[in-house]
Amino acid sequence: MRGGELNAALTNALVRTQTEHLDRGPASAITFYRGNVVVAVMHEVLTNAEKVLARNGSHDDVSEFRRLSRQVMEADFRAAVERLTGRRVIAFLGANRLEPDVAAEIFILDAPL
């Protein structure tokens, strides 16, 4: 599997993982790869509770919850990427922004695709 088909399969797997863990997936997501790097960008990922906390000034708490959630999801994220690419994930990085509401998940693979 390569190209758009792989991009779509990766997006679906990562969104499914987030939805399973947080009971809500992003409003939209896109995944792409180049060489040994896979990048997923997800828009509107915050739950309603996180949005309320952020509006009331608890940005640090929401960011910390997202960091902890990513730690819990990491094994499932890695497993999906490894299964679909046939490569081993040697590094995983992720970040969230509250405004705009966007997340990025970056996977460094052991060899180019």
Backbone as XML, in Angstrom:
<?xml version="1.0"?>
<chain id="A" units="angstrom">
  <residue number="1" name="MET">
    <atom name="N" x="0.862" y="-1.168" z="0.000"/>
    <atom name="CA" x="0.000" y="0.000" z="0.000"/>
    <atom name="C" x="0.909" y="1.232" z="0.000"/>
  </residue>
  <residue number="2" name="ARG">
    <atom name="N" x="0.622" y="2.174" z="-0.882"/>
    <atom name="CA" x="1.420" y="3.396" z="-0.992"/>
    <atom name="C" x="0.512" y="4.581" z="-1.334"/>
  </residue>
  <residue number="3" name="GLY">
    <atom name="N" x="1.104" y="5.762" z="-1.360"/>
    <atom name="CA" x="0.421" y="6.965" z="-1.819"/>
    <atom name="C" x="-0.820" y="7.295" z="-1.028"/>
  </residue>
  <residue number="4" name="GLY">
    <atom name="N" x="-1.851" y="7.726" z="-1.755"/>
    <atom name="CA" x="-3.096" y="8.160" z="-1.130"/>
    <atom name="C" x="-3.786" y="7.072" z="-0.333"/>
  </residue>
  <residue number="5" name="GLU">
    <atom name="N" x="-3.670" y="5.838" z="-0.795"/>
    <atom name="CA" x="-4.296" y="4.726" z="-0.080"/>
    <atom name="C" x="-3.657" y="4.551" z="1.304"/>
  </residue>
  <residue number="6" name="LEU">
    <atom name="N" x="-2.338" y="4.645" z="1.361"/>
    <atom name="CA" x="-1.652" y="4.549" z="2.654"/>
    <atom name="C" x="-1.979" y="5.749" z="3.529"/>
  </residue>
  <residue number="7" name="ASN">
    <atom name="N" x="-1.980" y="6.936" z="2.956"/>
    <atom name="CA" x="-2.331" y="8.140" z="3.715"/>
    <atom name="C" x="-3.709" y="7.999" z="4.358"/>
  </residue>
  <residue number="8" name="ALA">
    <atom name="N" x="-4.678" y="7.533" z="3.577"/>
    <atom name="CA" x="-6.049" y="7.374" z="4.089"/>
    <atom name="C" x="-6.113" y="6.309" z="5.177"/>
  </residue>
  <residue number="9" name="ALA">
    <atom name="N" x="-5.413" y="5.193" z="4.982"/>
    <atom name="CA" x="-5.426" y="4.128" z="5.985"/>
    <atom name="C" x="-4.789" y="4.606" z="7.292"/>
  </residue>
  <residue number="10" name="LEU">
    <atom name="N" x="-3.689" y="5.345" z="7.192"/>
    <atom name="CA" x="-3.048" y="5.893" z="8.386"/>
    <atom name="C" x="-3.979" y="6.872" z="9.102"/>
  </residue>
  <residue number="11" name="THR">
    <atom name="N" x="-4.595" y="7.766" z="8.346"/>
    <atom name="CA" x="-5.522" y="8.731" z="8.939"/>
    <atom name="C" x="-6.644" y="8.010" z="9.673"/>
  </residue>
  <residue number="12" name="ASN">
    <atom name="N" x="-7.256" y="7.046" z="9.017"/>
    <atom name="CA" x="-8.368" y="6.307" z="9.629"/>
    <atom name="C" x="-7.933" y="5.607" z="10.915"/>
  </residue>
  <residue number="13" name="ALA">
    <atom name="N" x="-6.762" y="4.992" z="10.906"/>
    <atom name="CA" x="-6.282" y="4.266" z="12.091"/>
    <atom name="C" x="-5.987" y="5.224" z="13.243"/>
  </residue>
  <residue number="14" name="LEU">
    <atom name="N" x="-5.369" y="6.359" z="12.955"/>
    <atom name="CA" x="-5.028" y="7.312" z="14.018"/>
    <atom name="C" x="-6.278" y="7.985" z="14.584"/>
  </residue>
  <residue number="15" name="VAL">
    <atom name="N" x="-7.215" y="8.328" z="13.719"/>
    <atom name="CA" x="-8.475" y="8.917" z="14.177"/>
    <atom name="C" x="-9.258" y="7.903" z="15.010"/>
  </residue>
  <residue number="16" name="ARG">
    <atom name="N" x="-9.283" y="6.662" z="14.568"/>
    <atom name="CA" x="-9.989" y="5.606" z="15.311"/>
    <atom name="C" x="-9.370" y="5.440" z="16.710"/>
  </residue>
  <residue number="17" name="THR">
    <atom name="N" x="-8.056" y="5.459" z="16.784"/>
    <atom name="CA" x="-7.375" y="5.334" z="18.077"/>
    <atom name="C" x="-7.744" y="6.488" z="18.991"/>
  </residue>
  <residue number="18" name="GLN">
    <atom name="N" x="-7.703" y="7.700" z="18.471"/>
    <atom name="CA" x="-8.052" y="8.859" z="19.297"/>
    <atom name="C" x="-9.505" y="8.765" z="19.757"/>
  </residue>
  <residue number="19" name="THR">
    <atom name="N" x="-10.383" y="8.377" z="18.870"/>
    <atom name="CA" x="-11.803" y="8.265" z="19.209"/>
    <atom name="C" x="-12.031" y="7.209" z="20.293"/>
  </residue>
  <residue number="20" name="GLU">
    <atom name="N" x="-11.335" y="6.078" z="20.179"/>
    <atom name="CA" x="-11.470" y="5.022" z="21.181"/>
    <atom name="C" x="-11.007" y="5.494" z="22.559"/>
  </residue>
  <residue number="21" name="HIS">
    <atom name="N" x="-9.947" y="6.275" z="22.599"/>
    <atom name="CA" x="-9.390" y="6.717" z="23.876"/>
    <atom name="C" x="-10.118" y="7.919" z="24.472"/>
  </residue>
  <residue number="22" name="LEU">
    <atom name="N" x="-10.594" y="8.824" z="23.622"/>
    <atom name="CA" x="-11.156" y="10.088" z="24.113"/>
    <atom name="C" x="-12.648" y="10.252" z="23.837"/>
  </residue>
  <residue number="23" name="ASP">
    <atom name="N" x="-13.276" y="9.236" z="23.259"/>
    <atom name="CA" x="-14.699" y="9.284" z="22.918"/>
    <atom name="C" x="-15.035" y="10.397" z="21.923"/>
  </residue>
  <residue number="24" name="ARG">
    <atom name="N" x="-14.014" y="10.896" z="21.243"/>
    <atom name="CA" x="-14.246" y="11.925" z="20.233"/>
    <atom name="C" x="-13.023" y="11.987" z="19.331"/>
  </residue>
  <residue number="25" name="GLY">
    <atom name="N" x="-13.294" y="11.993" z="18.040"/>
    <atom name="CA" x="-12.212" y="12.162" z="17.080"/>
    <atom name="C" x="-12.181" y="13.587" z="16.571"/>
  </residue>
  <residue number="26" name="PRO">
    <atom name="N" x="-11.199" y="13.902" z="15.746"/>
    <atom name="CA" x="-11.106" y="15.249" z="15.186"/>
    <atom name="C" x="-12.203" y="15.499" z="14.159"/>
  </residue>
  <residue number="27" name="ALA">
    <atom name="N" x="-12.471" y="16.773" z="13.893"/>
    <atom name="CA" x="-13.440" y="17.122" z="12.849"/>
    <atom name="C" x="-12.886" y="16.790" z="11.473"/>
  </residue>
  <residue number="28" name="SER">
    <atom name="N" x="-11.566" y="16.932" z="11.314"/>
    <atom name="CA" x="-10.911" y="16.566" z="10.057"/>
    <atom name="C" x="-9.475" y="16.189" z="10.350"/>
  </residue>
  <residue number="29" name="ALA">
    <atom name="N" x="-8.910" y="15.393" z="9.463"/>
    <atom name="CA" x="-7.534" y="14.950" z="9.647"/>
    <atom name="C" x="-6.927" y="14.617" z="8.301"/>
  </residue>
  <residue number="30" name="ILE">
    <atom name="N" x="-5.620" y="14.744" z="8.223"/>
    <atom name="CA" x="-4.875" y="14.383" z="7.024"/>
    <atom name="C" x="-3.544" y="13.795" z="7.457"/>
  </residue>
  <residue number="31" name="THR">
    <atom name="N" x="-3.092" y="12.791" z="6.739"/>
    <atom name="CA" x="-1.803" y="12.168" z="7.012"/>
    <atom name="C" x="-1.034" y="12.092" z="5.712"/>
  </residue>
  <residue number="32" name="PHE">
    <atom name="N" x="0.274" y="12.331" z="5.808"/>
    <atom name="CA" x="1.133" y="12.226" z="4.635"/>
    <atom name="C" x="2.509" y="11.751" z="5.081"/>
  </residue>
  <residue number="33" name="TYR">
    <atom name="N" x="3.294" y="11.272" z="4.126"/>
    <atom name="CA" x="4.637" y="10.816" z="4.453"/>
    <atom name="C" x="5.621" y="11.274" z="3.395"/>
  </residue>
  <residue number="34" name="ARG">
    <atom name="N" x="6.852" y="11.352" z="3.828"/>
    <atom name="CA" x="7.963" y="11.679" z="2.928"/>
    <atom name="C" x="9.194" y="10.995" z="3.510"/>
  </residue>
  <residue number="35" name="GLY">
    <atom name="N" x="9.840" y="10.175" z="2.716"/>
    <atom name="CA" x="11.016" y="9.456" z="3.210"/>
    <atom name="C" x="10.634" y="8.580" z="4.384"/>
  </residue>
  <residue number="36" name="ASN">
    <atom name="N" x="11.268" y="8.822" z="5.528"/>
    <atom name="CA" x="10.973" y="8.018" z="6.723"/>
    <atom name="C" x="10.156" y="8.779" z="7.769"/>
  </residue>
  <residue number="37" name="VAL">
    <atom name="N" x="9.427" y="9.813" z="7.324"/>
    <atom name="CA" x="8.627" y="10.631" z="8.244"/>
    <atom name="C" x="7.144" y="10.555" z="7.860"/>
  </residue>
  <residue number="38" name="VAL">
    <atom name="N" x="6.312" y="10.276" z="8.854"/>
    <atom name="CA" x="4.857" y="10.264" z="8.687"/>
    <atom name="C" x="4.305" y="11.379" z="9.578"/>
  </residue>
  <residue number="39" name="VAL">
    <atom name="N" x="3.453" y="12.225" z="9.010"/>
    <atom name="CA" x="2.865" y="13.336" z="9.756"/>
    <atom name="C" x="1.346" y="13.265" z="9.653"/>
  </residue>
  <residue number="40" name="ALA">
    <atom name="N" x="0.684" y="13.334" z="10.798"/>
    <atom name="CA" x="-0.782" y="13.417" z="10.837"/>
    <atom name="C" x="-1.147" y="14.760" z="11.463"/>
  </residue>
  <residue number="41" name="VAL">
    <atom name="N" x="-2.038" y="15.486" z="10.800"/>
    <atom name="CA" x="-2.524" y="16.767" z="11.316"/>
    <atom name="C" x="-4.025" y="16.627" z="11.527"/>
  </residue>
  <residue number="42" name="MET">
    <atom name="N" x="-4.467" y="16.901" z="12.745"/>
    <atom name="CA" x="-5.878" y="16.752" z="13.101"/>
    <atom name="C" x="-6.423" y="18.096" z="13.567"/>
  </residue>
  <residue number="43" name="HIS">
    <atom name="N" x="-7.581" y="18.457" z="13.031"/>
    <atom name="CA" x="-8.215" y="19.736" z="13.357"/>
    <atom name="C" x="-9.437" y="19.519" z="14.235"/>
  </residue>
  <residue number="44" name="GLU">
    <atom name="N" x="-9.647" y="20.451" z="15.167"/>
    <atom name="CA" x="-10.778" y="20.422" z="16.097"/>
    <atom name="C" x="-10.808" y="19.111" z="16.878"/>
  </residue>
  <residue number="45" name="VAL">
    <atom name="N" x="-9.760" y="18.920" z="17.677"/>
    <atom name="CA" x="-9.609" y="17.694" z="18.457"/>
    <atom name="C" x="-10.122" y="17.806" z="19.887"/>
  </residue>
  <residue number="46" name="LEU">
    <atom name="N" x="-10.274" y="19.013" z="20.394"/>
    <atom name="CA" x="-10.645" y="19.189" z="21.797"/>
    <atom name="C" x="-12.073" y="18.721" z="22.079"/>
  </residue>
  <residue number="47" name="THR">
    <atom name="N" x="-12.229" y="18.098" z="23.234"/>
    <atom name="CA" x="-13.570" y="17.715" z="23.680"/>
    <atom name="C" x="-14.308" y="18.956" z="24.174"/>
  </residue>
  <residue number="48" name="ASN">
    <atom name="N" x="-15.606" y="18.849" z="24.366"/>
    <atom name="CA" x="-16.380" y="19.981" z="24.894"/>
    <atom name="C" x="-15.859" y="20.410" z="26.265"/>
  </residue>
  <residue number="49" name="ALA">
    <atom name="N" x="-15.538" y="19.444" z="27.116"/>
    <atom name="CA" x="-15.023" y="19.773" z="28.449"/>
    <atom name="C" x="-13.699" y="20.534" z="28.346"/>
  </residue>
  <residue number="50" name="GLU">
    <atom name="N" x="-12.824" y="20.109" z="27.444"/>
    <atom name="CA" x="-11.540" y="20.804" z="27.259"/>
    <atom name="C" x="-11.757" y="22.223" z="26.741"/>
  </residue>
  <residue number="51" name="LYS">
    <atom name="N" x="-12.716" y="22.393" z="25.850"/>
    <atom name="CA" x="-13.024" y="23.725" z="25.324"/>
    <atom name="C" x="-13.505" y="24.653" z="26.438"/>
  </residue>
  <residue number="52" name="VAL">
    <atom name="N" x="-14.366" y="24.137" z="27.315"/>
    <atom name="CA" x="-14.866" y="24.940" z="28.433"/>
    <atom name="C" x="-13.711" y="25.327" z="29.356"/>
  </residue>
  <residue number="53" name="LEU">
    <atom name="N" x="-12.856" y="24.372" z="29.673"/>
    <atom name="CA" x="-11.699" y="24.671" z="30.518"/>
    <atom name="C" x="-10.803" y="25.727" z="29.878"/>
  </residue>
  <residue number="54" name="ALA">
    <atom name="N" x="-10.552" y="25.588" z="28.591"/>
    <atom name="CA" x="-9.693" y="26.547" z="27.887"/>
    <atom name="C" x="-10.313" y="27.946" z="27.893"/>
  </residue>
  <residue number="55" name="ARG">
    <atom name="N" x="-11.626" y="28.020" z="27.633"/>
    <atom name="CA" x="-12.317" y="29.324" z="27.638"/>
    <atom name="C" x="-12.236" y="29.996" z="29.007"/>
  </residue>
  <residue number="56" name="ASN">
    <atom name="N" x="-12.150" y="29.181" z="30.053"/>
    <atom name="CA" x="-12.095" y="29.718" z="31.406"/>
    <atom name="C" x="-10.665" y="29.865" z="31.928"/>
  </residue>
  <residue number="57" name="GLY">
    <atom name="N" x="-9.707" y="29.840" z="31.016"/>
    <atom name="CA" x="-8.331" y="30.134" z="31.388"/>
    <atom name="C" x="-7.472" y="28.971" z="31.836"/>
  </residue>
  <residue number="58" name="SER">
    <atom name="N" x="-7.964" y="27.755" z="31.766"/>
    <atom name="CA" x="-7.192" y="26.592" z="32.217"/>
    <atom name="C" x="-6.381" y="25.973" z="31.072"/>
  </residue>
  <residue number="59" name="HIS">
    <atom name="N" x="-5.696" y="26.813" z="30.333"/>
    <atom name="CA" x="-4.929" y="26.343" z="29.167"/>
    <atom name="C" x="-3.882" y="25.307" z="29.555"/>
  </residue>
  <residue number="60" name="ASP">
    <atom name="N" x="-3.173" y="25.567" z="30.642"/>
    <atom name="CA" x="-2.125" y="24.638" z="31.069"/>
    <atom name="C" x="-2.706" y="23.273" z="31.426"/>
  </residue>
  <residue number="61" name="ASP">
    <atom name="N" x="-3.867" y="23.260" z="32.061"/>
    <atom name="CA" x="-4.502" y="21.991" z="32.429"/>
    <atom name="C" x="-4.922" y="21.208" z="31.195"/>
  </residue>
  <residue number="62" name="VAL">
    <atom name="N" x="-5.476" y="21.896" z="30.213"/>
    <atom name="CA" x="-5.885" y="21.223" z="28.976"/>
    <atom name="C" x="-4.652" y="20.688" z="28.244"/>
  </residue>
  <residue number="63" name="SER">
    <atom name="N" x="-3.616" y="21.482" z="28.164"/>
    <atom name="CA" x="-2.382" y="21.040" z="27.504"/>
    <atom name="C" x="-1.780" y="19.832" z="28.212"/>
  </residue>
  <residue number="64" name="GLU">
    <atom name="N" x="-1.795" y="19.848" z="29.532"/>
    <atom name="CA" x="-1.259" y="18.711" z="30.298"/>
    <atom name="C" x="-2.112" y="17.466" z="30.096"/>
  </residue>
  <residue number="65" name="PHE">
    <atom name="N" x="-3.435" y="17.623" z="30.073"/>
    <atom name="CA" x="-4.310" y="16.472" z="29.811"/>
    <atom name="C" x="-4.023" y="15.890" z="28.435"/>
  </residue>
  <residue number="66" name="ARG">
    <atom name="N" x="-3.846" y="16.744" z="27.441"/>
    <atom name="CA" x="-3.549" y="16.280" z="26.085"/>
    <atom name="C" x="-2.204" y="15.557" z="26.035"/>
  </residue>
  <residue number="67" name="ARG">
    <atom name="N" x="-1.214" y="16.076" z="26.765"/>
    <atom name="CA" x="0.100" y="15.434" z="26.807"/>
    <atom name="C" x="-0.014" y="14.038" z="27.426"/>
  </residue>
  <residue number="68" name="LEU">
    <atom name="N" x="-0.748" y="13.941" z="28.532"/>
    <atom name="CA" x="-0.938" y="12.653" z="29.187"/>
    <atom name="C" x="-1.737" y="11.690" z="28.307"/>
  </residue>
  <residue number="69" name="SER">
    <atom name="N" x="-2.753" y="12.201" z="27.630"/>
    <atom name="CA" x="-3.554" y="11.367" z="26.728"/>
    <atom name="C" x="-2.694" y="10.813" z="25.600"/>
  </residue>
  <residue number="70" name="ARG">
    <atom name="N" x="-1.832" y="11.661" z="25.063"/>
    <atom name="CA" x="-0.945" y="11.229" z="23.974"/>
    <atom name="C" x="-0.023" y="10.106" z="24.462"/>
  </residue>
  <residue number="71" name="GLN">
    <atom name="N" x="0.463" y="10.214" z="25.704"/>
    <atom name="CA" x="1.310" y="9.164" z="26.274"/>
    <atom name="C" x="0.563" y="7.830" z="26.301"/>
  </residue>
  <residue number="72" name="VAL">
    <atom name="N" x="-0.701" y="7.875" z="26.702"/>
    <atom name="CA" x="-1.507" y="6.659" z="26.790"/>
    <atom name="C" x="-1.791" y="6.097" z="25.397"/>
  </residue>
  <residue number="73" name="MET">
    <atom name="N" x="-2.007" y="6.959" z="24.419"/>
    <atom name="CA" x="-2.339" y="6.523" z="23.057"/>
    <atom name="C" x="-1.111" y="6.116" z="22.248"/>
  </residue>
  <residue number="74" name="GLU">
    <atom name="N" x="0.070" y="6.491" z="22.714"/>
    <atom name="CA" x="1.282" y="6.297" z="21.911"/>
    <atom name="C" x="1.472" y="4.861" z="21.433"/>
  </residue>
  <residue number="75" name="ALA">
    <atom name="N" x="1.318" y="3.885" z="22.300"/>
    <atom name="CA" x="1.524" y="2.485" z="21.899"/>
    <atom name="C" x="0.572" y="2.097" z="20.774"/>
  </residue>
  <residue number="76" name="ASP">
    <atom name="N" x="-0.682" y="2.521" z="20.847"/>
    <atom name="CA" x="-1.654" y="2.200" z="19.794"/>
    <atom name="C" x="-1.339" y="2.964" z="18.508"/>
  </residue>
  <residue number="77" name="PHE">
    <atom name="N" x="-0.936" y="4.237" z="18.635"/>
    <atom name="CA" x="-0.527" y="5.008" z="17.457"/>
    <atom name="C" x="0.635" y="4.315" z="16.751"/>
  </residue>
  <residue number="78" name="ARG">
    <atom name="N" x="1.668" y="3.968" z="17.532"/>
    <atom name="CA" x="2.854" y="3.321" z="16.957"/>
    <atom name="C" x="2.490" y="2.000" z="16.276"/>
  </residue>
  <residue number="79" name="ALA">
    <atom name="N" x="1.683" y="1.189" z="16.949"/>
    <atom name="CA" x="1.301" y="-0.115" z="16.398"/>
    <atom name="C" x="0.590" y="0.044" z="15.064"/>
  </residue>
  <residue number="80" name="ALA">
    <atom name="N" x="-0.299" y="1.017" z="14.967"/>
    <atom name="CA" x="-1.031" y="1.241" z="13.707"/>
    <atom name="C" x="-0.082" y="1.666" z="12.598"/>
  </residue>
  <residue number="81" name="VAL">
    <atom name="N" x="0.803" y="2.599" z="12.889"/>
    <atom name="CA" x="1.747" y="3.075" z="11.867"/>
    <atom name="C" x="2.678" y="1.941" z="11.439"/>
  </residue>
  <residue number="82" name="GLU">
    <atom name="N" x="3.169" y="1.169" z="12.387"/>
    <atom name="CA" x="4.062" y="0.061" z="12.052"/>
    <atom name="C" x="3.352" y="-1.006" z="11.225"/>
  </residue>
  <residue number="83" name="ARG">
    <atom name="N" x="2.119" y="-1.316" z="11.590"/>
    <atom name="CA" x="1.342" y="-2.327" z="10.849"/>
    <atom name="C" x="1.101" y="-1.883" z="9.417"/>
  </residue>
  <residue number="84" name="LEU">
    <atom name="N" x="0.732" y="-0.629" z="9.230"/>
    <atom name="CA" x="0.375" y="-0.137" z="7.901"/>
    <atom name="C" x="1.572" y="0.170" z="7.017"/>
  </residue>
  <residue number="85" name="THR">
    <atom name="N" x="2.685" y="0.588" z="7.621"/>
    <atom name="CA" x="3.863" y="0.946" z="6.810"/>
    <atom name="C" x="4.847" y="-0.209" z="6.652"/>
  </residue>
  <residue number="86" name="GLY">
    <atom name="N" x="4.778" y="-1.187" z="7.564"/>
    <atom name="CA" x="5.762" y="-2.258" z="7.535"/>
    <atom name="C" x="7.128" y="-1.804" z="8.034"/>
  </residue>
  <residue number="87" name="ARG">
    <atom name="N" x="7.179" y="-0.661" z="8.669"/>
    <atom name="CA" x="8.423" y="-0.107" z="9.214"/>
    <atom name="C" x="8.263" y="0.060" z="10.727"/>
  </residue>
  <residue number="88" name="ARG">
    <atom name="N" x="9.419" y="0.106" z="11.418"/>
    <atom name="CA" x="9.411" y="0.309" z="12.857"/>
    <atom name="C" x="9.457" y="1.807" z="13.151"/>
  </residue>
  <residue number="89" name="VAL">
    <atom name="N" x="8.624" y="2.256" z="14.094"/>
    <atom name="CA" x="8.653" y="3.653" z="14.540"/>
    <atom name="C" x="9.790" y="3.776" z="15.545"/>
  </residue>
  <residue number="90" name="ILE">
    <atom name="N" x="10.782" y="4.632" z="15.226"/>
    <atom name="CA" x="11.917" y="4.804" z="16.139"/>
    <atom name="C" x="11.760" y="6.053" z="17.008"/>
  </residue>
  <residue number="91" name="ALA">
    <atom name="N" x="10.862" y="6.957" z="16.613"/>
    <atom name="CA" x="10.581" y="8.138" z="17.434"/>
    <atom name="C" x="9.165" y="8.614" z="17.148"/>
  </residue>
  <residue number="92" name="PHE">
    <atom name="N" x="8.515" y="9.102" z="18.195"/>
    <atom name="CA" x="7.164" y="9.641" z="18.084"/>
    <atom name="C" x="7.152" y="10.995" z="18.778"/>
  </residue>
  <residue number="93" name="LEU">
    <atom name="N" x="6.613" y="11.993" z="18.088"/>
    <atom name="CA" x="6.487" y="13.339" z="18.644"/>
    <atom name="C" x="5.071" y="13.806" z="18.397"/>
  </residue>
  <residue number="94" name="GLY">
    <atom name="N" x="4.528" y="14.564" z="19.316"/>
    <atom name="CA" x="3.188" y="15.088" z="19.130"/>
    <atom name="C" x="3.013" y="16.397" z="19.868"/>
  </residue>
  <residue number="95" name="ALA">
    <atom name="N" x="2.096" y="17.200" z="19.357"/>
    <atom name="CA" x="1.826" y="18.492" z="19.993"/>
    <atom name="C" x="0.402" y="18.928" z="19.705"/>
  </residue>
  <residue number="96" name="ASN">
    <atom name="N" x="-0.117" y="19.754" z="20.603"/>
    <atom name="CA" x="-1.439" y="20.361" z="20.444"/>
    <atom name="C" x="-1.321" y="21.869" z="20.570"/>
  </residue>
  <residue number="97" name="ARG">
    <atom name="N" x="-2.178" y="22.562" z="19.853"/>
    <atom name="CA" x="-2.402" y="23.999" z="20.036"/>
    <atom name="C" x="-3.865" y="24.152" z="20.405"/>
  </residue>
  <residue number="98" name="LEU">
    <atom name="N" x="-4.124" y="25.036" z="21.340"/>
    <atom name="CA" x="-5.515" y="25.275" z="21.716"/>
    <atom name="C" x="-6.177" y="26.265" z="20.772"/>
  </residue>
  <residue number="99" name="GLU">
    <atom name="N" x="-5.399" y="27.196" z="20.252"/>
    <atom name="CA" x="-5.942" y="28.192" z="19.325"/>
    <atom name="C" x="-4.935" y="28.416" z="18.212"/>
  </residue>
  <residue number="100" name="PRO">
    <atom name="N" x="-5.148" y="27.904" z="17.032"/>
    <atom name="CA" x="-6.324" y="27.132" z="16.650"/>
    <atom name="C" x="-6.274" y="25.726" z="17.242"/>
  </residue>
  <residue number="101" name="ASP">
    <atom name="N" x="-7.400" y="25.072" z="17.285"/>
    <atom name="CA" x="-7.547" y="23.731" z="17.840"/>
    <atom name="C" x="-6.996" y="22.729" z="16.820"/>
  </residue>
  <residue number="102" name="VAL">
    <atom name="N" x="-5.726" y="22.408" z="16.974"/>
    <atom name="CA" x="-5.060" y="21.524" z="16.018"/>
    <atom name="C" x="-4.023" y="20.669" z="16.753"/>
  </residue>
  <residue number="103" name="ALA">
    <atom name="N" x="-3.839" y="19.448" z="16.273"/>
    <atom name="CA" x="-2.839" y="18.542" z="16.827"/>
    <atom name="C" x="-2.004" y="17.985" z="15.684"/>
  </residue>
  <residue number="104" name="ALA">
    <atom name="N" x="-0.749" y="17.681" z="15.984"/>
    <atom name="CA" x="0.133" y="17.044" z="15.013"/>
    <atom name="C" x="0.782" y="15.839" z="15.666"/>
  </residue>
  <residue number="105" name="GLU">
    <atom name="N" x="0.797" y="14.742" z="14.957"/>
    <atom name="CA" x="1.455" y="13.518" z="15.420"/>
    <atom name="C" x="2.518" y="13.195" z="14.374"/>
  </residue>
  <residue number="106" name="ILE">
    <atom name="N" x="3.766" y="13.048" z="14.796"/>
    <atom name="CA" x="4.882" y="12.834" z="13.867"/>
    <atom name="C" x="5.573" y="11.530" z="14.237"/>
  </residue>
  <residue number="107" name="PHE">
    <atom name="N" x="5.790" y="10.700" z="13.234"/>
    <atom name="CA" x="6.423" y="9.399" z="13.425"/>
    <atom name="C" x="7.676" y="9.337" z="12.558"/>
  </residue>
  <residue number="108" name="ILE">
    <atom name="N" x="8.796" y="8.992" z="13.173"/>
    <atom name="CA" x="10.041" y="8.793" z="12.447"/>
    <atom name="C" x="10.234" y="7.284" z="12.336"/>
  </residue>
  <residue number="109" name="LEU">
    <atom name="N" x="10.368" y="6.821" z="11.113"/>
    <atom name="CA" x="10.477" y="5.385" z="10.846"/>
    <atom name="C" x="11.943" y="4.963" z="10.715"/>
  </residue>
  <residue number="110" name="ASP">
    <atom name="N" x="12.197" y="3.674" z="10.837"/>
    <atom name="CA" x="13.563" y="3.170" z="10.757"/>
    <atom name="C" x="14.123" y="3.130" z="9.336"/>
  </residue>
  <residue number="111" name="ALA">
    <atom name="N" x="13.258" y="3.307" z="8.349"/>
    <atom name="CA" x="13.704" y="3.320" z="6.952"/>
    <atom name="C" x="12.654" y="4.063" z="6.117"/>
  </residue>
  <residue number="112" name="PRO">
    <atom name="N" x="13.066" y="4.636" z="5.003"/>
    <atom name="CA" x="12.095" y="5.338" z="4.153"/>
    <atom name="C" x="11.044" y="4.385" z="3.586"/>
  </residue>
  <residue number="113" name="LEU">
    <atom name="N" x="9.903" y="4.955" z="3.282"/>
    <atom name="CA" x="8.831" y="4.189" z="2.626"/>
    <atom name="C" x="9.042" y="4.209" z="1.118"/>
  </residue>
</chain>
